[in-house]
Amino acid sequence: MKTSHQELEPKLLTVKELSKYISMPVATIYTKKCKKEFPEGSMVLLDGKLRFFKEKIDDWINEHSC
């Protein structure tokens, strides 16, 4: 069974993609980033652009949901 290279890498979301994914305004995402409210290791800067690891965000959402 072949596994694509893309399946092996964690999915990275841009700020706009994350905004749509979790229904949160872009400004709120940046505010939460500055206040360090996202889990450690959930984001990375690539070529000066902020990216979020989808898996870490999913875990964070699951931990904070009722």
C-alpha positions, 0 to 999 in steps of 0.5 A, spaced: 500 500 500 502 506 497 502 512 502 503 519 499 508 524 502 503 529 504 499 524 508 506 523 512 506 531 514 502 534 519 497 539 515 499 546 516 494 552 516 495 559 514 491 564 519 486 565 514 485 557 513 485 557 521 480 562 522 475 559 517 476 552 520 475 554 527 470 560 526 474 565 529 476 572 526 483 573 524 484 579 529 482 574 535 487 569 532 493 574 533 490 576 539 490 569 542 497 568 539 500 574 543 497 572 549 500 565 548 493 562 549 494 557 543 498 550 546 505 550 545 508 547 539 501 548 535 504 554 531 510 555 527 513 561 522 515 559 515 519 564 511 516 569 516 509 567 515 505 564 521 502 557 520 498 552 525 499 545 526 491 542 524 492 536 529 495 540 535 489 545 534 484 539 533 487 536 540 486 543 543 479 544 541 477 537 544 480 539 550 476 545 551 470 542 549 464 540 553 
